[in-house]
């Protein structure tokens, strides 16, 4: 592998039920979340299936971002009862090789929302 290529992510089912809280509301809840890491030292990123990720609380933006090793993602604003959190979630539009399992899943920024395991 070339030294500048991103590693292939490790993807596995996340244990337990994952709940996302933001802006005074439960945004999402899923027992079918996936966990991804690019290296064992990385904090896990949790991906909820789109159908369970609180789409009524999500608004697409025009912005996209390249997530190393994961692919190109569309940024989503989280619109809650008391606030809008800009770019607080993202969905992979073009998964990188090895990240295809994350297609049609949404991840949330843990610095803007509360992610809990029940």
Backbone bond lengths (Angstrom), bond angles and torsions (degrees), N, CA, C in turn:
res aa  C-N    CA-C-N  psi(-1)  N-CA   C-N-CA  omega(-1)  CA-C   N-CA-C  phi
1 X - - - 1.454 - - 1.522 108.16 -
2 X 1.349 117.95 133.21 1.458 120.11 176.65 1.520 110.51 -60.90
3 X 1.337 116.37 149.05 1.462 120.09 -175.35 1.528 113.53 -64.68
4 X 1.336 118.89 -21.24 1.455 120.21 -178.90 1.532 113.40 -96.89
5 X 1.334 117.76 0.93 1.463 120.71 178.80 1.529 109.72 -78.86
6 X 1.331 115.44 140.68 1.468 120.03 178.35 1.521 109.38 -72.92
7 X 1.327 117.41 144.63 1.462 119.74 177.72 1.522 111.15 -68.25
8 X 1.312 115.39 156.99 1.466 121.01 175.55 1.524 107.83 -77.44
9 X 1.332 117.23 132.71 1.468 118.35 -177.24 1.524 112.56 -71.15
10 X 1.318 114.56 150.64 1.454 121.13 169.73 1.526 105.58 -90.70
11 X 1.321 116.86 123.76 1.473 121.75 -177.40 1.519 107.89 -124.01
12 X 1.326 115.87 131.78 1.465 120.73 178.20 1.521 109.66 -150.40
13 X 1.328 117.38 162.01 1.467 118.91 175.51 1.521 110.21 -62.26
14 X 1.322 117.01 139.52 1.458 122.18 176.84 1.520 108.72 -84.26
15 X 1.308 116.38 136.07 1.461 121.04 179.70 1.522 110.63 -70.92
16 X 1.319 115.69 143.76 1.456 121.22 174.51 1.517 113.96 77.78
17 X 1.315 114.14 -173.81 1.459 122.73 176.93 1.518 106.96 -95.91
18 X 1.327 117.34 132.84 1.467 122.26 178.97 1.520 108.80 -104.60
19 X 1.333 115.47 132.90 1.459 122.22 179.74 1.524 107.72 -122.75
20 X 1.328 115.42 137.29 1.462 122.00 177.55 1.520 107.09 -115.14
21 X 1.344 116.17 124.68 1.467 122.04 177.87 1.523 108.32 -119.92
22 X 1.342 114.62 136.76 1.468 119.77 177.90 1.512 109.44 -162.40
23 X 1.313 115.17 149.04 1.470 121.74 174.65 1.526 111.77 47.89
24 X 1.335 116.09 48.09 1.465 123.23 176.55 1.524 114.92 63.99
25 X 1.318 117.27 28.53 1.467 119.86 179.93 1.524 110.65 -148.62
26 X 1.333 116.16 154.62 1.459 121.29 167.31 1.520 105.33 -81.54
27 X 1.315 116.18 115.65 1.460 122.32 -176.30 1.520 111.18 -85.21
28 X 1.336 116.24 -38.21 1.465 120.32 -174.73 1.512 110.32 -156.63
29 X 1.334 114.89 155.70 1.464 122.05 175.94 1.514 107.73 -151.48
30 X 1.338 116.56 132.37 1.460 119.10 -178.48 1.520 111.67 -153.01
31 X 1.308 115.52 139.42 1.458 122.30 170.87 1.530 109.60 -97.83
32 X 1.336 117.04 6.67 1.461 122.15 -175.52 1.529 112.43 -120.91
33 X 1.317 117.32 25.37 1.465 121.17 -178.49 1.523 110.55 -69.87
34 X 1.323 114.45 155.11 1.458 121.92 173.49 1.522 108.07 -111.91
35 X 1.318 115.35 152.40 1.461 122.70 178.40 1.523 107.24 -118.01
36 X 1.332 116.50 132.89 1.469 119.30 177.45 1.524 109.89 -126.77
37 X 1.323 114.59 148.67 1.471 123.44 174.46 1.523 106.86 -145.51
38 X 1.325 115.30 140.65 1.459 118.67 174.72 1.519 111.22 -85.22
39 X 1.329 116.75 -33.61 1.462 121.49 175.29 1.525 107.35 -138.17
40 X 1.314 117.79 158.16 1.468 119.71 179.00 1.531 113.41 -58.66
41 X 1.326 117.56 -25.20 1.463 120.73 -179.31 1.524 112.95 -80.08
42 X 1.319 117.72 -15.50 1.463 121.22 -178.64 1.521 111.94 -72.68
43 X 1.330 115.73 147.19 1.466 120.13 170.41 1.523 107.22 -67.93
44 X 1.319 118.16 144.34 1.458 119.25 -179.87 1.522 111.52 -69.42
45 X 1.319 115.37 148.46 1.465 122.77 171.78 1.525 105.37 -109.25
46 X 1.332 116.99 132.04 1.459 121.01 -177.74 1.514 110.10 -104.86
47 X 1.316 115.41 134.10 1.465 123.89 -176.55 1.516 108.61 -121.23
48 X 1.325 116.43 122.21 1.458 121.13 179.65 1.524 109.02 -101.45
49 X 1.338 117.12 142.54 1.461 118.53 176.53 1.529 110.02 -56.01
50 X 1.295 116.04 140.46 1.467 121.57 -176.77 1.526 111.53 -51.71
51 X 1.321 117.40 -41.06 1.465 121.65 -177.46 1.524 112.30 -65.96
52 X 1.335 117.88 -18.47 1.465 121.82 -178.26 1.523 112.17 -113.83
53 X 1.319 117.05 8.55 1.465 120.65 -171.33 1.518 113.65 -100.05
54 X 1.305 118.52 21.82 1.455 120.69 173.04 1.508 115.23 68.31
55 X 1.330 116.97 44.00 1.467 120.24 -176.87 1.528 114.59 -54.09
56 X 1.335 120.70 -29.70 1.473 118.03 176.32 1.532 112.78 -61.38
57 X 1.338 117.37 -20.96 1.458 121.58 -179.59 1.531 112.69 -95.39
58 X 1.333 117.77 0.90 1.458 121.62 -173.95 1.516 111.59 -113.30
59 X 1.326 116.27 135.59 1.466 121.99 175.67 1.519 108.41 -122.82
60 X 1.329 115.36 127.47 1.467 121.08 176.32 1.518 110.20 -63.56
61 X 1.315 115.83 143.89 1.454 120.92 171.41 1.524 107.75 -112.34
62 X 1.303 116.57 173.44 1.457 121.00 175.94 1.527 111.15 -83.40
63 X 1.318 116.87 -12.15 1.460 121.46 -174.07 1.522 112.14 -81.62
64 X 1.326 114.58 141.32 1.458 121.42 172.47 1.525 107.83 -126.75
65 X 1.308 115.11 162.19 1.464 121.37 -179.85 1.527 107.60 -144.11
66 X 1.317 115.38 146.18 1.466 120.86 174.75 1.520 108.03 -91.28
67 X 1.331 116.65 120.33 1.459 121.98 177.69 1.528 107.33 -99.39
68 X 1.322 118.76 110.64 1.459 121.01 -176.16 1.529 112.30 -51.34
69 X 1.323 115.27 128.51 1.457 121.76 179.33 1.511 114.68 79.15
70 X 1.340 117.80 -11.18 1.461 121.19 -176.80 1.529 112.88 -112.01
71 X 1.323 117.62 -37.14 1.463 120.73 179.14 1.513 112.70 124.58
72 X 1.330 115.24 -166.61 1.475 121.83 -178.74 1.522 108.36 -91.49
73 X 1.356 114.62 129.26 1.464 120.92 -177.68 1.522 110.58 -119.92
74 X 1.317 115.88 144.97 1.468 123.56 172.23 1.514 107.34 -89.54
75 X 1.326 117.42 131.53 1.457 121.52 177.81 1.529 110.16 -80.91
76 X 1.310 115.14 145.18 1.459 122.50 -179.55 1.523 109.15 -127.40
77 X 1.319 116.40 138.25 1.459 120.96 171.87 1.525 107.84 -86.93
78 X 1.316 116.64 142.40 1.469 122.08 173.81 1.519 106.87 -98.35
79 X 1.335 115.83 120.62 1.456 121.77 -178.00 1.523 107.36 -109.60
80 X 1.338 115.10 110.70 1.454 120.54 -178.30 1.510 111.64 -109.61
81 X 1.304 115.04 -173.20 1.455 122.43 -178.69 1.523 111.07 -63.44
82 X 1.337 116.51 -42.70 1.458 119.67 -173.12 1.526 115.28 -108.78
83 X 1.332 117.94 -8.19 1.468 119.10 -176.35 1.521 110.90 -164.38
84 X 1.327 114.37 160.66 1.461 121.84 169.53 1.514 107.30 -109.54
85 X 1.320 116.20 129.01 1.454 121.95 179.64 1.524 108.17 -105.77
86 X 1.334 117.48 105.35 1.459 119.82 -176.32 1.523 112.53 -67.83
87 X 1.326 114.64 136.57 1.470 122.70 176.23 1.528 112.14 51.67
88 X 1.322 117.34 40.21 1.465 121.80 -178.25 1.523 113.09 -90.20
89 X 1.343 116.82 -1.83 1.458 121.08 178.39 1.523 108.42 -148.05
90 X 1.325 115.56 163.83 1.455 119.26 177.57 1.522 109.65 -152.96
91 X 1.323 114.33 154.85 1.459 122.20 177.99 1.519 107.96 -129.98
92 X 1.326 116.59 134.23 1.460 120.10 179.60 1.527 109.29 -71.48
93 X 1.312 116.22 122.24 1.468 120.40 175.15 1.517 110.64 -93.91
94 X 1.332 116.21 -33.45 1.461 121.63 179.48 1.527 107.78 -133.52
95 X 1.331 117.49 90.26 1.463 119.37 -179.30 1.529 111.52 -65.56
96 X 1.316 115.65 144.20 1.470 121.59 173.97 1.527 108.53 -74.28
97 X 1.336 117.11 159.26 1.467 118.98 174.29 1.527 110.34 -54.55
98 X 1.306 116.00 131.10 1.459 121.78 -177.91 1.520 113.54 94.16
99 X 1.340 117.09 -12.18 1.473 120.64 -179.60 1.524 111.97 -111.36
100 X 1.306 117.73 12.79 1.469 121.31 -176.24 1.528 113.02 -59.24
101 X 1.328 118.22 -28.57 1.473 120.95 179.82 1.522 111.83 -63.30
102 X 1.343 117.09 -19.93 1.463 121.23 -178.42 1.529 112.80 -87.64
103 X 1.322 117.19 -5.52 1.463 119.97 176.76 1.519 108.55 -59.44
104 X 1.314 116.09 142.56 1.459 123.15 179.81 1.535 112.73 65.90
105 X 1.336 116.22 25.58 1.460 123.42 174.60 1.526 108.45 -122.81
106 X 1.313 116.17 153.18 1.459 121.91 -178.37 1.527 109.02 -121.22
107 X 1.329 115.62 133.95 1.466 122.10 175.58 1.525 108.74 -109.31
108 X 1.313 115.77 154.03 1.466 122.30 -178.74 1.516 109.63 -120.99
109 X 1.326 116.18 145.59 1.451 122.88 179.71 1.532 108.84 -74.66
110 X 1.335 117.89 113.08 1.463 119.97 -177.32 1.526 114.12 -67.60
111 X 1.324 117.31 -10.23 1.472 120.00 175.41 1.530 111.81 -84.73
112 X 1.346 117.06 -13.58 1.465 120.48 -178.71 1.528 113.46 -113.43
113 X 1.322 116.95 -21.29 1.459 120.99 -179.96 1.524 108.69 -126.64
114 X 1.312 115.78 166.76 1.452 121.39 174.72 1.523 108.79 -100.79
115 X 1.307 116.07 122.39 1.478 121.96 177.26 1.522 107.59 -106.17
116 X 1.336 115.83 124.54 1.465 120.22 -178.53 1.515 110.22 -124.44
117 X 1.316 114.52 151.45 1.470 121.28 171.13 1.517 107.67 -109.94
118 X 1.322 115.99 124.35 1.475 120.41 177.21 1.505 109.87 -95.09
